[in-house]
Amino acid sequence: MPTTQEVTTAIIEQGMLPLYFNADEQVTLDILKAVYKAGVKAIEYTNRGDAALHNFKSMVALRNAEMPGLLLGVGTIKNLQQANDYLATGADFLVSPGFVPDVAALCVSKDIFYAPGCMTPSEIIAAENAGIGFIKLFPGNMLGPEFLSSIKDIFPKLKFMPTGGVDTTKENIEAWFKAGVCAVGMGSKLISKKLMEVKDYETIEKTTTEVLTTIAAVTKK
């Protein structure tokens, strides 16, 4: 199990965290292969529906067999039971759409990376007071870079990552990094439903590579 700092470092070095869900097990695995080929070393799989846990177990098995160095996290964790279920199957880190105190307490006590979703200063304060150092700004498109610019000085020790509506364009990515994020979470703008439906893994790989290149240029990595 990687430490909180190890996962934090991996996400910051990558500059983005791709996330997706597909009910089909094989499609799920093929997307994982595509983003790994593009150079991704940390990815979030969305906990959505009955197939998610089964599919994630298969992702862990594939990672262990063929993808050294890849960190597999799970998003949309809304309660302690879900957190324990996925940690038991080999999840390296957890992400939530909101701040879940029980999950935060578990992760802080075991040095497991946990990024809660927050959209108000009160939620960010609650997460920080619980020992959390990495905040997912959600939904990112509702908040916008200006929100982070306005509040960042209040939270000098925290890392921020917007998720939800973050676009693949250089303009959008640059605006977020100028506002002070350490990474961007990318879901449907990167791995769209249409691309998954037609199984266009080549385009998913290509777009992921382009986004990683854009982020490297924007952040001068």
Secondary structure, DSSP 8 states (H G I E B T S, - for coil): ---HHHHHHHHHHH-EEEEE--SSHHHHHHHHHHHHHTT--EEEEE--STHHHHHHHHHHHHHHHH-TT-EEEEE---SHHHHHHHHHHT-SEEE-SS--HHHHHHHHHHT-EEE-EE-SHHHHHHHHHTT--EEEESSHHHHHHHHHHHHGGG-TT-EEEEBSS--SSHHHHHHHHHHT-S-EEESTTTS-HHHHHTT-HHHHHHHHHHHHHHHHHHHT-
